[in-house]
Amino acid sequence: MPSPFAFSGDFRRLWIGQTISAFGDKVSRIALPTVALLGAGGTAWDVGLLAALRFVPFVLLGSVAGVWVDRVSHRRTMILADIGRLVAMGSVPVAYLFDAVTLGHLFVVAGVVGVLTVFFEVAAQSFLPTLAGPDGIVAGNERLQTSRAVAEVGGAAAAGGLMQFLGAALAILADALSFLASLVSLLLMRHREPAAIKPDKPRSALREAKEGLAMLWSDARLRNLMFASTTVNLGVATANTLVLVFAYDHAKLSPGAVGLAFAIGTAGLILGAVSAGAIARGLSLGRTLAMSIFVTGLGFLVLPVGGQGPAMITLVVSQFLIGFADSVFNILVLSLVQRITPPEMMGRVNGTALSVVFGTGTLGGVAGGLVGTVVGVLPGLVLASAVICCGVAFVLVKPLRTMRDAASEPVASPANPPQPDARRETMRPTA
């Protein structure tokens, strides 16, 4: 059977590199805060700040990265980002060997890695359509999402083992080496992108960033996907803030039981990743997106409905449903965006979308703490579930409702850009 990918060898290299990198990232997400707590005298506040430094750059720099990616080779951007992340993360075990690990050093590492990851992810999402080709976009995203799902479980187990035998600081070396593996996979690629078309007159980065937002707003499909994703992410981030409080305070589960429940529930991520395309072909794209949003809301609603009954089973079922639906939704949304966005706009659209997604997630985290304090954890989970389900409204209207699947949409190109919605054509984009 012929490969669905346009450059099958290069896509395979990308996939292998990103799979290894996903395992390394999971290790460092556990090991870096452990070093802060046990090796540098950090507090819970410091751990929270480390987490923020990895994700806030997406909010602040997503659009900037998009402009850069549309001007520069995607592959070159990814190579430079991997080199920078390799050096930054590798500095931690080196500092440990010289007994020089400090909180300030860890903050710098987390910030540098966070910034470079923004550029890498925007470039990677923009590069995949080239390597996969129009017919391989969904399959490519399925494989990458499957790798990330497996890494969530395997990477956590690897982190535990490495920290046990080597210590947390030396365990971070695994993440540094994973960036090296990603770098090698990129250097071995044979395909080279055509040079970006330079405009006749110099254009400001701000103007180009606004064009990315304008593209998201003017195309009805992209606009509805953005609204749906924003609504779902707001609800999910709100609910995620309350899940652990529910597990420990209401269900009285032990940390070991909670960890096991999350690990078992991750099977849903894998199932969703391998079946997203097939489900969409059977139900249609709009119905599948609606189903995945509804199941996500149901997954969180299971917790307050189940109460303190079989708490372990309730948490496993909840995490399985959420993981399954999250994989399906993310794969189909990303695949459709990659298919219908003109290549010369891909970086800016992806960068702007990532800014919106992570910005909403940050807001949702704050909202979760506020809602849990004001109305309580159980009512908060019900409210968050309702917010998530509101996202269904944006995928059950035209044009998403009438789309069979992402592969049925014409591929965007400079000569065949998505057509703006005539009713919204004159509206200005809003932030």
C-alpha positions as CSV (number, residue, x, y, z in Angstrom):
1,M,0.0,0.0,0.0
2,P,1.5,3.4,-1.0
3,S,2.3,5.8,1.8
4,P,-0.2,8.7,2.1
5,F,2.7,11.1,2.8
6,A,4.3,13.3,0.1
7,F,7.8,12.9,1.6
8,S,7.4,9.6,3.5
9,G,11.1,9.3,4.5
10,D,11.3,12.9,5.8
11,F,8.0,12.6,7.7
12,R,9.2,9.4,9.3
13,R,12.3,11.2,10.5
14,L,10.2,14.0,11.9
15,W,7.9,11.5,13.6
16,I,10.8,9.6,15.2
17,G,12.5,12.8,16.4
18,Q,9.3,14.2,17.8
19,T,8.4,11.0,19.6
20,I,11.8,10.9,21.4
21,S,11.4,14.6,22.2
22,A,8.0,14.0,23.7
23,F,9.4,11.5,26.1
24,G,12.2,13.9,27.0
25,D,9.8,16.7,27.6
26,K,7.7,14.6,30.0
27,V,10.8,13.7,31.9
28,S,11.9,17.4,32.3
29,R,8.4,18.5,33.3
30,I,8.7,16.3,36.3
31,A,12.4,16.5,37.0
32,L,12.9,20.3,36.6
33,P,10.5,21.2,39.5
34,T,11.9,18.3,41.5
35,V,15.4,19.9,41.2
36,A,13.9,23.2,42.2
37,L,12.3,21.7,45.3
38,L,14.9,19.3,46.5
39,G,18.2,20.7,45.1
40,A,17.7,24.5,45.1
41,G,15.5,25.1,48.1
42,G,12.4,26.1,46.1
43,T,8.8,26.4,47.2
44,A,5.4,25.7,45.7
45,W,5.5,29.3,44.3
46,D,8.8,28.6,42.5
47,V,7.3,25.4,41.0
48,G,4.3,27.4,39.7
49,L,6.6,30.0,38.2
50,L,8.7,27.4,36.4
51,A,5.5,26.0,34.9
52,A,4.4,29.5,33.9
53,L,7.7,30.2,32.2
54,R,7.2,27.3,29.9
55,F,3.7,28.2,28.7
56,V,3.2,32.0,29.1
57,P,5.6,32.6,26.1
58,F,2.9,31.0,23.8
59,V,0.5,33.8,24.9
60,L,3.0,36.6,24.4
61,L,5.0,35.4,21.4
62,G,2.7,33.2,19.4
63,S,2.0,35.9,16.8
64,V,5.6,37.0,16.7
65,A,6.7,33.5,16.1
66,G,4.1,33.2,13.3
67,V,5.6,36.2,11.5
68,W,9.1,34.8,11.8
69,V,8.1,31.4,10.6
70,D,6.4,32.8,7.5
71,R,9.6,34.7,6.6
72,V,12.2,32.0,7.4
73,S,12.6,28.3,6.5
74,H,10.5,26.1,8.9
75,R,13.2,23.5,9.0
76,R,15.9,26.0,9.8
77,T,13.7,27.5,12.6
78,M,13.2,24.1,14.1
79,I,17.0,23.3,13.9
80,L,17.9,26.6,15.7
81,A,15.3,26.0,18.4
82,D,16.5,22.5,19.0
83,I,20.1,23.7,19.4
84,G,19.1,26.4,21.8
85,R,16.9,24.0,23.9
86,L,19.7,21.4,23.9
87,V,22.2,23.9,25.3
88,A,19.7,25.4,27.9
89,M,18.5,22.1,29.2
90,G,21.9,20.5,29.1
91,S,23.3,23.3,31.3
92,V,21.3,21.9,34.3
93,P,23.2,18.6,34.7
94,V,26.4,20.4,34.0
95,A,25.7,22.9,36.8
96,Y,24.7,20.0,39.1
97,L,28.1,18.3,38.5
98,F,29.8,21.6,39.7
99,D,27.3,22.0,42.6
100,A,26.1,25.3,41.0
101,V,22.4,24.7,40.6
102,T,20.3,27.8,41.6
103,L,16.7,28.8,41.3
104,G,17.7,31.7,39.1
105,H,19.4,29.3,36.7
106,L,16.4,27.1,36.6
107,F,14.1,30.1,35.8
108,V,16.4,31.1,32.9
109,V,16.4,27.5,31.6
110,A,12.6,27.3,31.8
111,G,12.1,30.7,30.1
112,V,14.6,30.0,27.3
113,V,13.1,26.6,26.6
114,G,9.6,28.1,26.7
115,V,10.4,30.8,24.2
116,L,12.2,28.5,21.8
117,T,9.4,25.9,22.0
118,V,7.0,28.5,20.8
119,F,9.0,29.0,17.6
120,F,9.6,25.3,17.2
121,E,5.9,24.4,17.6
122,V,4.7,27.1,15.2
123,A,7.3,26.0,12.6
124,A,6.5,22.3,13.1
125,Q,2.7,22.8,12.6
126,S,3.4,24.9,9.5
127,F,6.0,22.4,8.2
128,L,3.9,19.2,8.5
129,P,1.6,19.9,5.6
130,T,4.6,20.1,3.3
131,L,6.0,16.8,4.5
132,A,2.7,15.0,4.8
133,G,1.0,16.4,1.6
134,P,-2.7,17.0,1.4
135,D,-3.7,13.4,1.7
136,G,-1.4,12.7,4.7
137,I,-2.2,15.6,7.0
138,V,-4.8,13.8,9.2
139,A,-2.7,10.6,9.3
140,G,0.4,12.6,10.2
141,N,-1.3,14.4,13.1
142,E,-2.7,11.1,14.3
143,R,0.8,9.6,14.5
144,L,2.2,12.6,16.2
145,Q,-0.6,12.8,18.7
146,T,-0.3,9.1,19.4
147,S,3.4,9.5,20.2
148,R,2.6,12.4,22.6
149,A,-0.1,10.3,24.3
150,V,2.2,7.3,24.8
151,A,4.9,9.7,26.1
152,E,2.5,10.9,28.8
153,V,2.6,7.5,30.4
154,G,6.0,6.2,29.3
155,G,7.7,9.5,29.9
156,A,6.4,9.7,33.5
157,A,7.6,6.2,34.2
158,A,11.0,7.0,32.7
159,A,11.2,10.1,34.8
160,G,10.6,8.2,37.9
161,G,13.2,5.6,37.1
162,L,15.8,8.1,36.0
163,M,15.3,10.3,39.1
164,Q,15.5,7.2,41.3
165,F,18.8,6.0,39.9
166,L,20.5,9.2,38.6
167,G,18.9,12.0,40.6
168,A,16.6,14.7,39.2
169,A,19.3,16.9,37.8
170,L,21.0,14.2,35.8
171,A,17.6,12.9,34.7
172,I,17.1,16.2,32.9
173,L,20.0,15.1,30.6
174,A,17.4,12.8,29.0
175,D,15.4,15.8,27.8
176,A,18.6,17.5,26.5
177,L,19.5,14.3,24.5
178,S,15.9,14.2,23.2
179,F,16.5,17.6,21.6
180,L,19.6,16.2,20.1
181,A,17.6,13.4,18.6
182,S,15.1,15.8,17.2
183,L,18.0,17.9,15.8
184,V,19.5,14.9,14.0
185,S,16.2,13.9,12.5
186,L,15.9,17.4,11.0
187,L,19.4,17.5,9.7
188,L,18.9,14.1,8.0
189,M,15.9,15.4,6.0
190,R,16.4,15.5,2.3
191,H,13.5,17.8,1.3
192,R,14.3,21.5,1.2
193,E,11.6,24.2,1.3
194,P,11.4,26.7,-1.5
195,A,12.6,30.2,-0.6
196,A,9.8,32.4,0.8
197,I,8.5,35.0,-1.6
198,K,9.7,38.4,-0.5
199,P,7.3,41.3,-0.8
200,D,8.1,44.2,-3.1
201,K,8.2,46.6,-0.3
202,P,9.3,46.1,3.3
203,R,6.4,45.3,5.6
204,S,6.2,45.7,9.4
205,A,5.9,42.7,11.6
206,L,2.9,44.2,13.3
207,R,1.0,44.4,10.0
208,E,1.9,40.8,9.1
209,A,0.7,39.7,12.6
210,K,-2.6,41.4,12.0
211,E,-2.9,39.6,8.7
212,G,-2.8,36.3,10.6
213,L,-5.6,37.4,12.9
214,A,-7.6,38.8,9.9
215,M,-7.3,35.4,8.2
216,L,-8.7,33.6,11.3
217,W,-11.5,36.1,11.4
218,S,-12.5,36.4,7.7
219,D,-12.7,32.7,6.9
220,A,-15.9,31.3,8.5
221,R,-14.4,27.8,9.0
222,L,-11.3,29.2,10.8
223,R,-13.4,31.7,12.8
224,N,-15.8,29.0,14.1
225,L,-12.9,26.6,14.9
226,M,-11.2,29.4,16.9
227,F,-14.4,30.2,18.8
228,A,-15.0,26.5,19.5
229,S,-11.5,25.9,20.6
230,T,-11.5,29.0,22.8
231,T,-14.7,28.0,24.5
232,V,-13.6,24.4,25.0
233,N,-10.1,25.4,26.3
234,L,-11.6,27.8,28.8
235,G,-13.9,25.2,30.2
236,V,-11.2,22.5,30.3
237,A,-8.6,24.7,32.0
238,T,-11.2,25.7,34.6
239,A,-12.2,22.1,35.2
240,N,-8.6,20.8,35.3
241,T,-7.9,23.2,38.2
242,L,-10.6,21.5,40.2
243,V,-9.9,17.8,39.3
244,L,-7.1,17.2,41.8
245,V,-9.0,19.1,44.6
246,F,-11.9,16.7,43.9
247,A,-9.7,13.7,43.9
248,Y,-7.9,14.5,47.2
249,D,-10.5,16.5,49.2
250,H,-13.8,14.9,48.1
251,A,-12.9,11.4,46.9
252,K,-10.1,11.0,49.6
253,L,-7.8,9.2,47.1
254,S,-4.1,8.8,47.8
255,P,-1.5,10.3,45.5
256,G,-0.6,6.8,44.2
257,A,-4.2,6.1,43.3
258,V,-4.6,9.4,41.6
259,G,-1.4,8.8,39.6
260,L,-2.6,5.4,38.6
261,A,-6.0,6.7,37.5
262,F,-4.4,9.3,35.3
263,A,-2.1,6.7,33.8
264,I,-4.9,4.3,33.0
265,G,-7.1,7.2,31.7
266,T,-4.3,8.1,29.2
267,A,-5.4,5.1,27.2
268,G,-8.2,7.3,26.0
269,L,-5.6,9.7,24.5
270,I,-4.1,6.9,22.4
271,L,-7.5,5.5,21.3
272,G,-8.6,9.0,20.2
273,A,-5.4,9.6,18.4
274,V,-5.5,6.4,16.2
275,S,-9.2,6.7,15.4
276,A,-9.9,10.4,14.8
277,G,-9.8,10.2,11.0
278,A,-11.9,7.1,10.8
279,I,-14.6,8.6,13.1
280,A,-14.7,11.8,11.1
281,R,-15.1,9.8,7.8
282,G,-18.0,7.9,9.4
283,L,-19.9,10.7,11.1
284,S,-18.8,13.8,9.1
285,L,-16.4,16.4,10.4
286,G,-18.9,18.7,12.1
287,R,-20.7,15.9,13.9
288,T,-17.3,14.4,15.1
289,L,-16.2,17.8,16.5
290,A,-19.5,18.2,18.2
291,M,-19.3,14.7,19.6
292,S,-15.8,15.2,20.9
293,I,-16.8,18.5,22.6
294,F,-19.8,16.9,24.3
295,V,-17.8,13.9,25.5
296,T,-15.2,16.2,27.0
297,G,-17.9,18.0,29.0
298,L,-19.4,14.6,30.0
299,G,-16.0,13.5,31.1
300,F,-15.7,16.3,33.7
301,L,-19.4,15.9,34.6
302,V,-18.8,12.3,35.6
303,L,-16.9,13.5,38.7
304,P,-19.6,15.4,40.5
305,V,-22.3,12.9,39.4
306,G,-20.3,10.0,40.6
307,G,-19.5,11.8,43.9
308,Q,-17.6,9.8,46.5
309,G,-18.9,6.4,45.2
310,P,-16.4,4.3,43.4
311,A,-14.1,7.2,43.2
312,M,-11.2,5.4,41.6
313,I,-13.4,4.1,38.8
314,T,-15.0,7.5,38.4
315,L,-11.7,9.2,38.0
316,V,-10.5,6.6,35.5
317,V,-13.6,6.9,33.4
318,S,-13.4,10.6,33.5
319,Q,-9.8,10.8,32.3
320,F,-10.4,8.2,29.6
321,L,-13.4,10.1,28.1
322,I,-11.5,13.4,28.3
323,G,-8.4,12.0,26.8
324,F,-10.2,10.3,24.0
325,A,-12.3,13.4,23.1
326,D,-9.3,15.7,23.4
327,S,-7.3,13.7,20.9
328,V,-10.0,13.6,18.4
329,F,-10.8,17.3,18.6
330,N,-7.2,18.5,18.5
331,I,-6.2,16.3,15.5
332,L,-9.2,17.2,13.4
333,V,-9.0,21.0,14.2
334,L,-5.3,21.1,13.5
335,S,-5.6,19.1,10.3
336,L,-8.4,21.2,8.9
337,V,-6.5,24.4,9.7
338,Q,-3.3,23.1,8.0
339,R,-5.3,22.1,4.9
340,I,-7.3,25.2,4.3
341,T,-4.7,27.9,5.3
342,P,-2.5,29.2,2.5
343,P,1.1,28.2,2.9
344,E,2.4,31.8,3.1
345,M,0.0,32.4,6.0
346,M,0.5,29.2,7.9
347,G,2.9,30.5,10.5
348,R,0.9,33.5,11.4
349,V,-2.4,31.6,11.6
350,N,-0.8,28.9,13.7
351,G,1.0,31.4,15.9
352,T,-2.1,33.5,16.5
353,A,-4.2,30.4,17.2
354,L,-1.6,29.1,19.8
355,S,-1.7,32.5,21.5
356,V,-5.5,32.3,21.8
357,V,-5.4,28.7,23.0
358,F,-2.8,29.2,25.7
359,G,-4.2,32.6,26.7
360,T,-7.6,31.0,27.3
361,G,-6.0,28.2,29.2
362,T,-4.2,30.7,31.5
363,L,-7.5,32.5,32.1
364,G,-9.3,29.2,32.7
365,G,-6.7,28.3,35.4
366,V,-7.4,31.5,37.2
367,A,-11.2,31.0,36.7
368,G,-11.0,27.5,38.1
369,G,-9.5,28.7,41.4
370,L,-12.0,31.5,41.7
371,V,-15.0,29.3,40.9
372,G,-13.9,26.6,43.2
373,T,-13.5,29.1,46.0
374,V,-16.8,30.9,45.4
375,V,-19.3,28.1,44.5
376,G,-17.4,25.0,45.5
377,V,-15.6,22.2,43.6
378,L,-18.6,20.1,42.6
379,P,-20.7,23.0,41.3
380,G,-17.6,24.4,39.7
381,L,-17.1,21.1,37.7
382,V,-20.7,21.3,36.6
383,L,-20.3,24.9,35.5
384,A,-17.0,24.1,33.6
385,S,-18.7,21.2,31.9
386,A,-21.5,23.5,30.7
387,V,-19.0,26.0,29.3
388,I,-17.3,23.2,27.4
389,C,-20.5,22.0,25.8
390,C,-21.3,25.6,24.6
391,G,-18.5,25.0,22.1
392,V,-20.8,22.7,20.2
393,A,-22.8,25.7,19.0
394,F,-19.8,26.8,16.8
395,V,-19.3,23.5,15.0
396,L,-23.0,22.8,14.3
397,V,-23.5,25.8,12.1
398,K,-22.4,26.3,8.5
399,P,-19.9,25.8,7.1
400,L,-18.5,23.2,9.6
401,R,-21.8,21.4,10.0
402,T,-22.0,20.5,6.3
403,M,-18.3,19.4,5.9
404,R,-17.8,15.6,5.5
405,D,-14.1,15.6,6.6
406,A,-11.0,17.6,6.4
407,A,-9.8,15.8,3.3
408,S,-12.8,16.9,1.3
409,E,-11.9,20.6,1.6
410,P,-9.8,22.0,-1.3
411,V,-6.2,22.6,-0.4
412,A,-5.3,26.2,0.1
413,S,-2.6,27.7,-2.0
414,P,-1.5,31.2,-3.1
415,A,-3.7,30.8,-6.1
416,N,-6.6,29.2,-4.2
417,P,-6.9,31.0,-0.8
418,P,-9.9,30.4,1.5
419,Q,-12.7,32.7,0.6
420,P,-13.9,35.2,3.2
421,D,-17.4,34.9,4.5
422,A,-19.3,37.5,2.5
423,R,-21.3,38.6,5.5
424,R,-18.2,39.3,7.6
425,E,-16.0,40.6,4.8
426,T,-16.1,44.2,6.0
427,M,-15.6,43.5,9.7
428,R,-12.3,44.4,11.3
429,P,-10.5,41.7,13.3
430,T,-10.7,42.1,17.1
431,A,-8.2,40.8,19.6
